């Protein structure tokens, strides 16, 4: 048995204890096929839950309709998705009107596909649409794509008796906004309402988030087995991408691979740097499973680790544990942020310059949802933590050697009794791969 295998499994010290009430089972990691048991994803229930939450958000707003371009909001309301290369070009849009089922304008043959396989939306509510690939087709050209689209939307609003009500929009291209304003449509902000709708996850969403994390658990075992001097950062990125798609990931959004002197300051990327003996290296795996995302950092030593590297890791872990201990339902996000280190404590001049290193962000269909917990925003605008919130907590500590650094991230579910941690790869102590 290699050194890192023995280290990882020699005791239970890597397991974070959970004060789980009697009779409450731990979260499972189900597959889509195979033996049925109670920890399963019910996709019909998932679709109903998301649409009901979106409709409730609309009813609670001042708007008569939401016009959605954010592709996570489109997925949340229509339960449809197409490849990221098209999904983020703002050519797809959905209209959710009070008292009506959502209407989706989609790209070309995707509409026919939805009608065949996505029968939870009425056939007539799937429509072809195209707005020009973010200006590649000029909005003021002869095709009049945006004018035609707005004409149809205005007609639908009038037919539903909503012509005089504000229309909530999440994100929008300026020419489309100008066309709405030219037609006298009052525009409001729908993104805030949709983010509020998405903040509480049901059991199916949590199960998909847990399954996505389980895939990354396996990827980190592969990284631990592969990480050694002579391997390049981009090779680790290739390995992670291949394994995730083999597991069933539907999108690998990003893999950060940072080693050696690149650890401090954190560059949030990867290169072709050759990893060397004694390097500290950390990775972030961001992917989605049935739409639900991970953001999952782990730090390794390669061959051996120096005292300053161990010290940095110990400090990052202490900051992490203090934050996790502060999380429970009813607590304010400012109370969690207060236990995180100040920017000046780890070498930054202010909280804006240090943002993203000691913070938490919601996870769901989007990588950055609510809540966002940090010293930058939470003290001025705290939110109450509630059961059903899922977020990733991140800490970072530079080492005293001036180049190494430790980075840890744990994904957690807020429960009625505290938290459940979804990220299971060992992180209580610095994991040294390929020890000599």
C-alpha positions as CSV (number, residue, x, y, z in Angstrom):
1,X,0.0,0.0,0.0
2,X,1.4,3.4,-1.0
3,X,2.0,6.1,1.6
4,X,-1.0,8.3,0.8
5,X,-3.4,5.3,0.8
6,X,-2.3,4.3,4.3
7,X,-2.5,7.9,5.5
8,X,-5.9,8.4,4.1
9,X,-7.5,5.3,5.7
10,X,-5.5,4.7,8.8
11,X,-7.9,6.4,11.2
12,X,-11.2,8.2,11.4
13,X,-9.6,11.6,12.0
14,X,-10.6,12.9,8.6
15,X,-14.3,12.5,9.3
16,X,-16.0,15.5,10.7
17,X,-18.6,14.4,13.4
18,X,-22.2,15.2,12.7
19,X,-24.7,15.7,15.5
20,X,-27.4,13.9,13.6
21,X,-30.6,13.2,15.5
22,X,-31.6,9.5,16.1
23,X,-33.4,8.1,13.1
24,X,-32.0,10.6,10.6
25,X,-30.0,8.8,8.0
26,X,-26.9,10.3,6.3
27,X,-27.2,11.6,2.8
28,X,-26.7,9.0,0.2
29,X,-25.1,9.1,-3.3
30,X,-27.5,7.3,-5.5
31,X,-27.1,6.3,-9.1
32,X,-29.8,6.9,-11.7
33,X,-30.1,3.2,-12.5
34,X,-30.0,0.1,-10.3
35,X,-31.7,-0.9,-7.1
36,X,-34.4,1.5,-5.9
37,X,-34.3,2.8,-2.3
38,X,-35.5,5.8,-0.4
39,X,-32.5,8.1,-1.2
40,X,-33.4,8.6,-4.9
41,X,-34.0,11.5,-7.1
42,X,-37.7,12.0,-8.1
43,X,-37.3,14.2,-11.3
44,X,-41.1,14.8,-11.6
45,X,-41.1,16.1,-8.0
46,X,-37.9,18.2,-8.8
47,X,-39.6,19.8,-11.8
48,X,-42.8,20.6,-9.9
49,X,-40.8,22.1,-6.9
50,X,-38.7,24.4,-9.1
51,X,-41.6,25.7,-11.1
52,X,-43.8,26.2,-8.1
53,X,-41.0,28.2,-6.4
54,X,-40.6,30.4,-9.5
55,X,-44.4,31.0,-9.7
56,X,-44.5,31.8,-6.0
57,X,-41.7,34.3,-6.5
58,X,-43.6,35.9,-9.4
59,X,-46.8,36.2,-7.3
60,X,-44.9,37.8,-4.5
61,X,-43.3,40.4,-6.8
62,X,-44.8,43.6,-8.3
63,X,-44.4,42.0,-11.8
64,X,-47.0,40.6,-14.1
65,X,-44.4,38.4,-15.7
66,X,-40.8,37.3,-15.6
67,X,-38.8,37.4,-18.8
68,X,-35.7,35.2,-18.2
69,X,-32.5,35.1,-20.2
70,X,-30.2,33.7,-17.4
71,X,-29.9,30.1,-18.5
72,X,-30.0,28.8,-14.9
73,X,-33.3,30.6,-14.4
74,X,-34.6,29.1,-17.7
75,X,-33.6,25.6,-16.6
76,X,-35.3,26.3,-13.2
77,X,-38.6,27.3,-14.7
78,X,-38.8,25.2,-17.9
79,X,-36.7,22.2,-16.9
80,X,-34.8,22.3,-20.2
81,X,-31.2,22.7,-21.1
82,X,-29.0,22.8,-24.2
83,X,-25.2,22.8,-24.5
84,X,-23.3,25.6,-22.8
85,X,-22.0,26.9,-26.1
86,X,-25.5,27.9,-27.0
87,X,-27.0,28.2,-23.6
88,X,-25.0,31.2,-22.6
89,X,-25.4,33.3,-25.8
90,X,-28.7,34.9,-24.7
91,X,-30.6,33.5,-27.6
92,X,-32.8,31.4,-25.4
93,X,-35.5,33.2,-23.3
94,X,-38.5,32.2,-21.3
95,X,-41.7,34.1,-20.3
96,X,-43.4,33.2,-17.1
97,X,-46.7,35.1,-16.8
98,X,-49.0,35.1,-13.8
99,X,-51.5,32.2,-14.0
100,X,-49.8,30.6,-17.0
101,X,-47.2,27.9,-17.8
102,X,-43.8,29.1,-19.0
103,X,-43.2,29.8,-22.6
104,X,-39.7,29.0,-24.0
105,X,-38.1,30.4,-27.1
106,X,-35.2,28.1,-28.0
107,X,-32.6,27.5,-30.7
108,X,-33.6,25.8,-33.9
109,X,-34.2,22.0,-33.7
110,X,-34.0,22.0,-29.9
111,X,-37.6,23.1,-30.0
112,X,-38.6,19.9,-31.8
113,X,-36.6,17.9,-29.4
114,X,-38.3,19.5,-26.4
115,X,-41.7,18.7,-27.9
116,X,-40.7,15.0,-28.2
117,X,-39.0,14.5,-24.9
118,X,-39.9,17.3,-22.5
119,X,-43.6,17.0,-22.3
120,X,-44.0,18.9,-19.0
121,X,-44.4,22.1,-21.0
122,X,-47.3,22.3,-23.4
123,X,-46.2,21.9,-27.0
124,X,-47.5,25.3,-28.1
125,X,-45.3,26.9,-25.4
126,X,-42.1,25.7,-27.1
127,X,-41.3,28.2,-29.8
128,X,-38.3,28.9,-32.1
129,X,-36.4,32.0,-31.2
130,X,-33.2,33.7,-32.1
131,X,-31.9,37.1,-31.1
132,X,-28.6,37.3,-32.9
133,X,-25.7,35.7,-30.9
134,X,-25.0,38.8,-28.7
135,X,-25.0,41.2,-31.6
136,X,-23.4,39.0,-34.3
137,X,-26.6,39.7,-36.2
138,X,-26.9,43.5,-36.0
139,X,-30.0,44.4,-33.9
140,X,-30.8,47.3,-36.2
141,X,-30.5,45.3,-39.4
142,X,-33.2,44.3,-41.8
143,X,-34.0,41.0,-40.0
144,X,-35.6,42.9,-37.0
145,X,-35.0,39.9,-34.8
146,X,-35.4,41.8,-31.5
147,X,-38.4,43.9,-32.7
148,X,-40.2,40.7,-33.8
149,X,-39.5,39.0,-30.5
150,X,-40.7,42.0,-28.5
151,X,-43.8,42.2,-30.6
152,X,-44.7,38.6,-29.7
153,X,-44.0,39.2,-26.0
154,X,-46.1,42.3,-26.0
155,X,-49.0,40.5,-27.7
156,X,-48.8,37.6,-25.1
157,X,-48.8,40.1,-22.2
158,X,-51.8,41.9,-23.6
159,X,-53.7,38.6,-24.2
160,X,-53.1,37.7,-20.5
161,X,-54.3,41.1,-19.3
162,X,-50.8,42.0,-18.1
163,X,-49.9,44.8,-20.6
164,X,-49.7,47.5,-17.9
165,X,-47.8,45.5,-15.3
166,X,-44.0,45.6,-15.0
167,X,-42.0,42.8,-16.6
168,X,-39.2,41.4,-14.5
169,X,-35.9,40.7,-16.3
170,X,-32.9,38.9,-14.9
171,X,-30.2,39.8,-17.5
172,X,-30.6,41.4,-20.9
173,X,-28.8,42.8,-24.0
174,X,-29.0,46.6,-24.2
175,X,-30.7,46.5,-27.7
176,X,-33.4,44.2,-26.3
177,X,-34.0,46.4,-23.3
178,X,-34.2,49.5,-25.6
179,X,-36.8,47.8,-27.7
180,X,-38.9,46.9,-24.6
181,X,-38.7,50.5,-23.5
182,X,-39.6,51.8,-26.9
183,X,-42.8,49.7,-26.7
184,X,-43.6,51.2,-23.3
185,X,-42.8,48.1,-21.2
186,X,-41.9,48.9,-17.6
187,X,-38.9,46.8,-16.6
188,X,-38.2,45.5,-13.1
189,X,-35.5,43.3,-11.6
190,X,-36.4,39.6,-11.7
191,X,-33.0,38.3,-10.8
192,X,-33.4,39.0,-7.1
193,X,-36.7,37.2,-7.0
194,X,-35.4,34.2,-8.9
195,X,-32.3,33.9,-6.6
196,X,-34.6,34.0,-3.6
197,X,-36.7,31.2,-5.2
198,X,-33.6,29.1,-5.8
199,X,-32.0,29.5,-2.4
200,X,-33.9,26.7,-0.6
201,X,-33.1,23.3,-2.1
202,X,-35.5,20.3,-1.9
203,X,-34.4,16.8,-1.2
204,X,-33.9,16.1,-4.9
205,X,-31.6,19.1,-5.5
206,X,-29.6,18.1,-2.4
207,X,-29.3,14.6,-3.7
208,X,-28.0,15.8,-7.1
209,X,-25.5,18.1,-5.4
210,X,-24.3,15.2,-3.2
211,X,-23.9,13.0,-6.2
212,X,-21.9,15.7,-8.0
213,X,-19.7,16.0,-4.9
214,X,-19.3,12.2,-4.8
215,X,-17.9,12.3,-8.4
216,X,-15.3,14.8,-7.3
217,X,-14.4,12.6,-4.3
218,X,-13.4,10.0,-6.8
219,X,-11.5,12.4,-9.0
220,X,-9.4,13.5,-6.0
221,X,-8.5,9.9,-5.3
222,X,-7.3,9.7,-8.9
223,X,-5.3,13.0,-8.5
224,X,-3.7,11.6,-5.3
225,X,-2.7,8.5,-7.1
226,X,-1.2,10.5,-10.0
227,X,0.3,13.5,-8.3
228,X,4.1,13.2,-8.4
229,X,7.1,15.1,-9.6
230,X,7.2,15.5,-13.4
231,X,3.4,15.7,-13.8
232,X,2.2,19.0,-15.3
233,X,-0.8,21.0,-14.0
234,X,-2.6,20.6,-17.3
235,X,-2.2,16.8,-17.1
236,X,-4.2,16.9,-13.9
237,X,-6.8,19.1,-15.5
238,X,-7.1,16.6,-18.4
239,X,-7.4,13.7,-15.9
240,X,-10.1,15.4,-14.0
241,X,-12.1,16.3,-17.1
242,X,-11.9,12.7,-18.4
243,X,-12.9,11.1,-15.1
244,X,-15.8,13.5,-14.6
245,X,-17.3,12.9,-18.0
246,X,-16.8,9.1,-17.5
247,X,-18.8,9.5,-14.2
248,X,-21.6,11.2,-16.0
249,X,-21.0,14.9,-15.6
250,X,-23.0,17.1,-18.0
251,X,-20.6,20.0,-17.8
252,X,-17.0,20.5,-16.5
253,X,-17.1,24.3,-16.0
254,X,-13.5,24.7,-14.8
255,X,-10.6,22.9,-13.2
256,X,-8.1,25.0,-11.4
257,X,-4.6,23.5,-10.9
258,X,-2.1,25.6,-9.0
259,X,1.3,24.4,-7.7
260,X,4.6,25.6,-6.3
261,X,5.4,29.3,-6.5
262,X,2.0,29.9,-8.3
263,X,0.1,29.2,-5.0
264,X,0.7,32.6,-3.7
265,X,-0.9,34.8,-4.9
266,X,-3.8,32.5,-6.0
267,X,-4.2,32.9,-9.8
268,X,-7.4,31.0,-10.3
269,X,-6.3,29.1,-13.4
270,X,-3.9,26.4,-14.6
271,X,-0.7,26.2,-16.7
272,X,1.7,23.6,-18.1
273,X,4.0,24.0,-15.1
274,X,5.9,20.8,-14.1
275,X,5.2,19.8,-10.5
276,X,8.3,19.3,-8.4
277,X,9.2,17.5,-5.2
278,X,8.2,19.5,-2.1
279,X,5.6,21.6,-4.0
280,X,2.3,22.4,-2.4
281,X,-0.5,22.1,-4.9
282,X,-4.2,22.8,-4.8
283,X,-7.0,22.1,-7.1
284,X,-10.6,23.3,-7.6
285,X,-13.1,21.0,-9.4
286,X,-16.2,22.8,-10.8
287,X,-18.6,20.6,-12.7
288,X,-22.3,19.8,-12.8
289,X,-24.4,16.7,-12.6
290,X,-28.0,17.1,-14.0
291,X,-27.3,20.8,-13.7
292,X,-26.1,20.8,-10.0
293,X,-22.6,22.1,-9.4
294,X,-19.6,21.6,-7.3
295,X,-16.9,24.0,-6.1
296,X,-14.5,21.7,-4.3
297,X,-10.9,22.7,-3.4
298,X,-8.3,20.3,-2.0
299,X,-4.6,20.9,-1.2
300,X,-1.7,18.4,-1.4
301,X,1.9,18.1,-0.6
302,X,4.0,16.4,-3.3
303,X,6.5,13.9,-1.9
304,X,7.0,15.8,1.3
305,X,5.8,18.9,3.0
306,X,7.8,21.6,4.9
307,X,6.9,22.9,8.3
308,X,5.7,26.2,6.8
309,X,3.4,24.3,4.5
310,X,2.0,22.3,7.3
311,X,1.5,25.5,9.4
312,X,-0.4,27.2,6.6
313,X,-2.6,24.2,6.1
314,X,-3.3,23.9,9.9
315,X,-4.3,27.6,9.9
316,X,-6.6,27.3,6.9
317,X,-8.3,24.2,8.5
318,X,-8.8,26.1,11.8
319,X,-10.5,28.9,9.9
320,X,-12.6,26.4,8.1
321,X,-13.7,24.6,11.3
322,X,-14.5,27.8,13.0
323,X,-16.8,28.8,10.1
324,X,-18.4,25.4,10.0
325,X,-19.0,25.4,13.7
326,X,-20.8,28.7,13.3
327,X,-23.3,27.5,10.7
328,X,-26.8,26.5,11.9
329,X,-30.3,27.5,11.0
330,X,-31.3,30.9,12.4
331,X,-27.8,32.2,12.5
332,X,-27.0,35.4,10.5
333,X,-24.5,35.3,7.7
334,X,-22.7,38.2,9.5
335,X,-22.1,35.9,12.5
336,X,-20.4,33.3,10.2
337,X,-18.4,36.0,8.5
338,X,-17.2,37.4,11.8
339,X,-15.3,34.2,12.6
340,X,-13.4,34.4,9.3
341,X,-10.0,36.1,9.3
342,X,-9.8,39.8,8.3
343,X,-8.0,40.6,5.0
344,X,-5.1,42.1,6.9
345,X,-4.6,38.8,8.8
346,X,-3.3,37.1,5.7
347,X,-1.6,39.9,3.8
348,X,-4.2,41.9,1.9
349,X,-5.0,45.6,2.3
350,X,-8.8,45.4,2.4
351,X,-11.7,43.0,2.0
352,X,-12.3,43.8,-1.6
353,X,-8.7,42.9,-2.5
354,X,-9.0,39.6,-0.6
355,X,-12.5,38.7,-1.7
356,X,-13.0,35.1,-2.8
357,X,-10.4,33.7,-0.5
358,X,-12.3,33.5,2.8
359,X,-16.0,33.3,2.0
360,X,-18.9,31.1,1.2
361,X,-21.2,31.0,-1.9
362,X,-24.4,29.2,-2.6
363,X,-24.4,26.2,-4.9
364,X,-27.2,25.0,-7.1
365,X,-27.8,25.2,-10.8
366,X,-25.4,28.2,-10.7
367,X,-22.0,28.3,-9.2
368,X,-22.6,31.4,-7.2
369,X,-26.0,31.6,-5.7
370,X,-27.3,32.7,-2.3
371,X,-26.1,33.0,0.3
372,X,-22.8,34.9,-0.2
373,X,-21.0,35.1,3.1
374,X,-18.0,37.3,3.5
375,X,-16.6,40.2,5.5
376,X,-17.1,42.3,2.4
377,X,-20.9,42.1,2.2
378,X,-22.4,40.2,5.1
379,X,-21.7,42.7,7.9
380,X,-23.7,45.4,6.1
381,X,-26.4,43.1,4.7
382,X,-26.8,39.9,6.8
383,X,-29.2,37.1,5.8
384,X,-30.6,34.4,8.0
385,X,-29.3,30.9,7.3
386,X,-32.2,28.4,6.8
387,X,-32.5,24.7,6.4
388,X,-32.2,23.7,2.8
389,X,-29.5,26.2,1.9
390,X,-26.4,24.6,0.3
391,X,-23.2,26.5,0.0
392,X,-19.4,26.1,-0.4
393,X,-17.2,27.5,2.4
394,X,-13.6,28.4,1.2
395,X,-10.5,29.3,3.2
396,X,-7.0,30.2,2.1
397,X,-3.7,30.7,4.0
398,X,-0.4,31.7,2.4
399,X,2.7,30.0,3.9
400,X,5.6,31.8,5.6
401,X,7.9,30.7,2.8
402,X,6.4,33.4,0.5
403,X,5.2,31.1,-2.3
404,X,3.2,28.1,-0.9
405,X,-0.4,28.3,0.3
406,X,-3.2,26.1,1.5
407,X,-6.7,26.2,0.1
408,X,-9.6,24.2,1.5
409,X,-13.3,24.1,0.5
410,X,-16.2,22.2,2.0
411,X,-19.7,22.0,0.6
412,X,-22.4,22.0,3.3
413,X,-26.1,21.6,3.6
414,X,-27.8,23.5,6.3
415,X,-30.2,21.1,8.2
416,X,-32.7,21.5,11.0
417,X,-30.0,20.1,13.3
418,X,-26.9,21.9,12.0
419,X,-25.0,20.9,8.8
420,X,-24.1,18.0,6.7
421,X,-20.8,18.1,4.8
422,X,-21.0,16.8,1.2
423,X,-17.3,16.9,0.4
424,X,-15.7,13.8,1.7
425,X,-12.1,13.6,0.4
426,X,-9.8,13.9,3.4
427,X,-9.0,17.5,4.4
428,X,-8.5,17.6,8.2
429,X,-4.7,17.4,7.7
430,X,-2.4,18.1,4.8
431,X,-2.6,15.1,2.4
432,X,0.9,14.4,1.1
433,X,0.8,12.4,-2.1
434,X,3.5,10.0,-3.1
435,X,5.4,10.3,0.1
436,X,9.1,9.3,-0.1
